[in-house]
């Protein structure tokens, strides 16, 4: 007689699967063992009073030891507030751990364990106290304020990615064998953020702009889809002509008017091709 398989929510047994062991015996497990022992004791030979008292004493000692251990860990964690720590962090959806250095903001108990909330360049991470490998005490209050400000600055910088800014950058060039540095104005979309020590740099049109040199965040962000809507329309704007005169590169802004022939995208920049010239969409002044 054929027998059909049994359906239902049953997990299959795998003898080769790794076994999970828990070497720690907490007070709850100890209490369960004690209750089970009392429940199934031989009524003709019950547990003696002195044995029961001894087991309760062990239970009490275990509970006190665990409470004392938690108290010690909490004190240790609280002493790390406003200090720099290096710790391992593993996201819930990840199997890999990463090492972070951040400023400890607060302490909390989660899942019967002690956690620190650390600030890493504006991002918050909850790390286990046991995963902290290094603690650095700040020398003075000024250093603490600086680090807190640095975290805020980094957060502000990352919020500018994709936005158009006006600012300036330092242009380096060699003229007649002499290195020269000049401050140049720049406008464009923030492509990326770089943190180099205490300096925070925005990447705009391939140039590095210090966060402190941003003068304005422009409330215009013409995207590629919007650019395609200009195809076949007449626009007024300007484009840049680059030429070399006596070995020196010069850039000249030239006005232009014409029909948009096609759209080009170069990195974060969008260009309209008008009369064969590339017009940055940010330089469009009028659409007709």
HUMOHU-V5351 format. One record per backbone hydrogen bond with DSSP energy under -1.0 kcal/mol. NH is the residue of the N-H (numbers start at 0). CO is the residue of the C=O. Records with the same first field share a line. If there is no record, write none. Layout:
NH: CO  CO
This chain:
9: 7
16: 13
29: 25
30: 26
31: 27
32: 28
33: 29
34: 30
35: 31
36: 32
37: 33
38: 34
39: 35
44: 41
51: 47
52: 48
53: 49
54: 50
55: 51
56: 52
57: 53
58: 54
59: 55
60: 56
61: 57
62: 58
63: 59
64: 60
65: 61
66: 62
67: 63
68: 64
69: 65
70: 66
71: 67
72: 68
73: 69
74: 70
75: 71
76: 72
77: 73
78: 74
79: 76
80: 77
81: 103
82: 79
83: 135
84: 101
85: 133
86: 99
87: 130
88: 97
93: 90
97: 88
99: 86
101: 84
102: 118
103: 82
104: 116
105: 116
107: 114
109: 112
114: 107
115: 126
116: 105
117: 124
118: 102
119: 122
122: 119
124: 117
126: 115
128: 113
130: 127
131: 128
132: 85
133: 85
135: 83
143: 139
144: 140
145: 141
146: 142
147: 143
148: 144
149: 145
150: 146
151: 147
152: 148
153: 149
154: 150
155: 151
156: 152
157: 153
158: 154
159: 156
160: 157
161: 189
162: 159
164: 187
165: 215
166: 185
168: 183
170: 181
172: 179
174: 177
177: 174
179: 172
181: 170
183: 168
185: 166
187: 164
189: 162
190: 202
193: 200
195: 198
198: 195
200: 193
201: 208
202: 191
203: 206
206: 203
208: 201
210: 199
212: 209
213: 210
214: 165
215: 165
217: 163
219: 217
226: 222
227: 223
229: 226
230: 227
231: 259
232: 229
234: 257
235: 285
236: 255
238: 253
240: 251
242: 249
244: 247
247: 244
249: 242
251: 240
253: 238
255: 236
257: 234
259: 232
260: 272
263: 270
265: 268
268: 265
270: 263
271: 278
272: 261
273: 276
276: 273
278: 271
280: 269
282: 279
283: 280
284: 235
285: 235
287: 233
